[in-house]
């Protein structure tokens, strides 16, 4: 009887050991499969509508009388970058106070701005809220790129040190651009290039000149290839073709140097360039909530 019980116990132990090993193996395989699926998921780029900027005095986008008497309608896109390891907002469009209001013309008459929908309303299409973002990065801190940034106070703000020092200076605090970023207190200051997720797929590139710490975004997408988002290095295609520098840029020479670096990068990486204020470029991106990947 004792011998029978011993054999039965040993058999059960062997079965349990086998089940345990198979369970570990299955668990490992499941984890591996999940990791591979996540890796295959890759990076997604969503383009959202941050409003419309009607430029009434296009001549301010040059250093001379080019565009004198002309006007142009700018898109004002902002973007969600989905990465397997996190989520980032790139730029934030115009202020949400414009939603539901008549178009507003700036006191100098240069711009008429409007916004149809808020960030919060647009995020609902993906069941997201501002709290679901790990990072917010602004190409720069002008009002049409930072307008709704305050809603992302829980995210880490990725900003060039020179831009941070500029926008938080006593002089800028008295202006119209500062209030939009005042709530962004979780700050990671950058000094040049920054690989956001550490794998080369989402990389912030320092391109100063338009503002002291202006930056552009490089993306490596699995299907669409390499992509560059310009911020305000350029405002429209002719601006890029002629290397036109707006009259209100912070540093003309730095802008021209950044343009050279940008074009070299675009050529080297064979990147598809999206000028963020170009309505044509905005319209050739998938219509949100569809995405580029």
DAJO-V643066 format. One record per helix or strand. SS is the DSSP state (hx for helix, st for strand). FROM is the first residue (numbers start at 1). LEN is the number of residues. If there is no record, write none. Layout:
SS	FROM	LEN
SS	FROM	LEN
This chain:
hx	2	40
st	44	12
hx	58	4
st	72	12
st	86	5
hx	96	3
st	104	2
st	111	4
hx	119	8
hx	130	3
st	135	3
hx	143	4
hx	149	4
st	156	5
hx	161	7
hx	170	4
hx	178	3
st	187	4
st	194	2
st	202	5
st	215	7
st	225	5
hx	237	5
hx	252	18
st	272	3
hx	279	5
st	292	1
